[in-house]
Structures are given as C-alpha cells and as structure tokens.
Amino acid sequence: MWDRAQRLGVVGTGQLAQVEDGARVLLCGLVSALREINTKNGNRMGFVTIEDVEGTIEVTIFPELFKQSVVHLRSGSPLLVRGKVEGTTTARKLLADDVRPLPAEAERAAESATPMPRACRVVVPPDGSSDPLPALRAICEAHRGTVPLALRLRIDGNEVDVRSRTLRVRPSAAFVEAVEGLLGPGSVTVEG
C-alpha cells in the first residue's frame, strides 16, 4: 500500500511538522477513529483520525464532503485524503478537500473473491529471554490491512487478551508464515 501511495506523491504524517501552514497535501492511511457530529444546520460532519506508517493526524471533514465520503470512511480500506494543513508544528490537523479509496484494482478484485476475515488472533508465548513484541509489531506494520488484531499474552501467570485499537493487518499466507517464524507454529488464528 505505502509503495503505491508514494508513487502518487503522498506525504507521511511524520513529515507534516515541516510543511508550511495552509499548504495542501495528499495523505494515505487507514481510519483509526471516526467521530460524527451534527452541525447547527442539522448536517452531519466528521472528525477522523488517519493513521499511516509514520503516525496519525486528525482530519476535519465538512458536511458536503462527509456525505460523499462516509462510505469510504467506514470501509476499513486505505484512503487518499487531500486537504489543507493547519495548526502548530506539534499539533497538525488537516481540513479535507477530497477523500477517496487508494486505487488498487488488482488487490480489491482478489480480496472480494474471498470472504473478509473478522479477526486475527496472535498468541505470544511466554519467553523470559527476549521480548518478541517489537518484532511482531514490525511484521504487523509490514502487513497492514483491515482485519482487527488481538494478542493473547501471559502476564504474571495469567492469560490476557489485548485488542489493538489502531493496528489492523492483512492476514495473508506471508503474514502467517512471518509470525509463526517468530512465535512458533499455531500462534496465528484467523477467524472468518
């Protein structure tokens, strides 16, 4: 996803501190939070958190554009968001002009041919010698997608299930192979 987006001239959220206030930019990422409100006129608008590989940014979407793009915002698919940068260099925001899905005809056709999994669970075995979580996060970052991720951890002798609010994965064969290479066979379960 990120390679395709970069060819379109996308700016990463980590670069926005260097962008001049009022500049128009193109971002690519996944919606990690969506808050809808009614305006004084009774129209719906939204505040969306877009997440990419570098971080997150809050995007304001006014009523007309919100009406046109709400289906895309709720789809869980990667989005291209064009808009005007505002705020201080440490608290950037974006006022959206355009929201559309990232073009991926081949990927979309392949994904629509198979049912979408509901969740991906990863069991992290207890291992006192090293912390596998940074390596696991890197694998998940490399296989970003739309499927919610849950981890089962052993903490102080108790098993705890933790669901990521921001990280979603594409549980492909390559993802399963990479995670099982790190954590052992059977550590990944995809619920369909």
C-alpha positions as CSV (number, residue, x, y, z in Angstrom):
1,M,0.0,0.0,0.0
2,W,2.7,2.5,1.0
3,D,4.7,2.0,-2.1
4,R,1.7,2.7,-4.4
5,A,0.8,5.7,-2.3
6,Q,4.3,7.2,-2.5
7,R,4.1,7.0,-6.3
8,L,1.1,9.3,-6.1
9,G,3.0,12.0,-4.2
10,V,1.7,11.2,-0.7
11,V,3.2,13.0,2.3
12,G,3.7,10.9,5.5
13,T,2.2,12.2,8.8
14,G,5.7,12.4,10.2
15,Q,6.7,15.0,7.6
16,L,3.8,17.4,8.4
17,A,5.8,19.3,11.0
18,Q,8.0,20.6,8.2
19,V,5.0,21.5,5.9
20,E,4.0,25.2,5.8
21,D,0.7,26.2,7.5
22,G,-2.0,26.4,4.8
23,A,-0.2,24.1,2.4
24,R,-2.2,21.5,0.5
25,V,-1.0,17.9,0.9
26,L,-2.1,14.4,0.0
27,L,-2.0,11.7,2.7
28,C,-2.7,8.0,2.6
29,G,-3.7,5.9,5.5
30,L,-6.4,3.9,7.4
31,V,-9.2,5.4,9.5
32,S,-8.4,4.5,13.2
33,A,-11.2,6.7,14.7
34,L,-14.3,8.4,13.3
35,R,-16.5,10.8,15.3
36,E,-19.6,12.2,13.7
37,I,-21.5,15.3,14.8
38,N,-24.5,17.4,13.7
39,T,-23.9,21.0,12.7
40,K,-26.2,23.8,13.7
41,N,-28.0,23.3,10.4
42,G,-28.6,19.6,11.2
43,N,-26.0,18.3,8.6
44,R,-23.5,15.5,9.5
45,M,-19.8,16.2,9.5
46,G,-16.9,14.1,10.8
47,F,-13.6,14.2,12.6
48,V,-11.4,11.3,11.5
49,T,-8.1,10.1,12.7
50,I,-6.0,8.9,9.8
51,E,-3.1,6.5,10.6
52,D,-0.1,5.8,8.3
53,V,3.2,4.1,8.9
54,E,4.6,7.3,10.5
55,G,1.8,8.3,12.9
56,T,-1.7,9.8,13.0
57,I,-3.4,13.1,12.2
58,E,-6.9,14.4,12.9
59,V,-8.8,15.3,9.7
60,T,-11.9,17.6,9.7
61,I,-14.5,16.7,7.0
62,F,-17.2,19.2,6.4
63,P,-20.8,18.2,5.6
64,E,-20.8,18.1,1.8
65,L,-17.6,16.0,1.6
66,F,-18.6,13.9,4.6
67,K,-21.9,12.9,2.8
68,Q,-19.9,11.9,-0.3
69,S,-17.2,10.0,1.5
70,V,-18.8,8.4,4.6
71,V,-19.0,5.0,2.8
72,H,-15.2,5.1,2.2
73,L,-14.5,6.3,5.8
74,R,-16.3,3.3,7.2
75,S,-14.9,0.8,4.7
76,G,-11.7,0.0,6.6
77,S,-9.8,0.3,3.3
78,P,-6.7,2.6,2.7
79,L,-7.8,6.1,1.8
80,L,-6.2,9.0,0.0
81,V,-7.0,12.3,1.7
82,R,-6.2,15.7,0.2
83,G,-6.5,18.8,2.3
84,K,-5.1,22.0,3.9
85,V,-2.6,21.7,6.8
86,E,-3.4,23.7,9.9
87,G,-2.2,24.1,13.5
88,T,1.1,24.3,15.2
89,T,4.1,22.2,14.1
90,T,3.5,19.9,17.1
91,A,-0.3,19.6,16.7
92,R,-1.1,19.4,13.0
93,K,-4.6,19.0,11.6
94,L,-6.0,18.6,8.1
95,L,-9.1,20.2,6.6
96,A,-10.1,17.7,3.9
97,D,-10.9,18.8,0.3
98,D,-11.2,15.2,-1.0
99,V,-11.4,11.7,0.3
100,R,-11.2,8.6,-1.9
101,P,-10.1,5.0,-1.7
102,L,-6.5,4.2,-2.7
103,P,-6.6,2.8,-6.2
104,A,-5.8,-0.9,-6.1
105,E,-7.9,-2.7,-8.7
106,A,-6.0,-5.9,-8.6
107,E,-5.9,-6.1,-4.8
108,R,-9.6,-5.3,-4.5
109,A,-10.6,-8.0,-7.0
110,A,-8.5,-10.6,-5.2
111,E,-9.9,-9.6,-1.8
112,S,-13.5,-9.5,-3.0
113,A,-13.2,-13.1,-4.3
114,T,-12.7,-14.4,-0.7
115,P,-14.7,-13.6,2.4
116,M,-13.2,-11.0,4.7
117,P,-11.9,-12.4,8.0
118,R,-13.5,-11.0,11.2
119,A,-10.4,-11.1,13.4
120,C,-6.8,-12.2,13.6
121,R,-5.5,-13.6,16.9
122,V,-1.9,-14.0,17.8
123,V,-0.8,-16.0,20.8
124,V,2.5,-14.6,22.3
125,P,4.1,-17.5,24.2
126,P,5.8,-16.7,27.5
127,D,9.5,-16.4,26.9
128,G,11.6,-14.7,29.5
129,S,14.8,-14.5,27.4
130,S,13.5,-11.8,24.9
131,D,10.6,-9.5,24.1
132,P,9.1,-10.5,20.8
133,L,6.6,-7.6,20.7
134,P,8.8,-5.1,18.7
135,A,9.5,-7.8,16.0
136,L,5.8,-8.7,16.0
137,R,4.8,-5.1,15.6
138,A,7.2,-4.7,12.6
139,I,5.6,-7.8,10.9
140,C,2.2,-6.3,11.5
141,E,3.3,-2.9,10.1
142,A,4.6,-4.7,7.0
143,H,1.2,-6.5,6.6
144,R,-1.2,-3.6,7.3
145,G,-4.8,-4.3,6.3
146,T,-8.4,-4.0,7.5
147,V,-8.7,-7.0,9.9
148,P,-8.7,-6.3,13.6
149,L,-5.7,-7.7,15.6
150,A,-5.9,-9.3,19.0
151,L,-3.0,-10.6,21.1
152,R,-3.1,-13.2,23.8
153,L,-0.3,-12.5,26.3
154,R,0.8,-14.2,29.5
155,I,1.3,-11.7,32.3
156,D,2.1,-12.8,35.8
157,G,0.8,-16.3,35.1
158,N,-2.5,-15.1,33.7
159,E,-3.5,-15.1,30.1
160,V,-4.7,-11.7,28.9
161,D,-6.4,-10.8,25.6
162,V,-5.5,-7.4,24.2
163,R,-7.1,-5.9,21.1
164,S,-5.3,-3.3,19.2
165,R,-7.3,-0.1,18.6
166,T,-5.0,1.2,15.9
167,L,-3.3,-1.7,14.2
168,R,-5.1,-3.8,11.7
169,V,-3.5,-6.5,9.5
170,R,-3.9,-8.4,6.2
171,P,-3.6,-12.0,7.4
172,S,-2.1,-13.3,4.2
173,A,0.0,-16.5,4.0
174,A,3.1,-14.4,4.1
175,F,1.9,-12.7,7.4
176,V,1.1,-16.1,9.0
177,E,4.5,-17.5,7.9
178,A,6.4,-14.5,9.3
179,V,4.5,-14.5,12.7
180,E,4.8,-18.3,13.1
181,G,8.5,-18.0,12.2
182,L,8.8,-15.6,15.2
183,L,6.4,-17.1,17.7
184,G,6.1,-20.7,16.6
185,P,3.6,-22.9,14.7
186,G,0.0,-22.4,15.5
187,S,0.5,-18.9,17.0
188,V,-1.9,-17.3,14.4
189,T,-5.6,-17.9,14.2
190,V,-7.7,-16.1,11.5
191,E,-11.5,-16.0,12.4
192,G,-13.7,-15.9,9.3
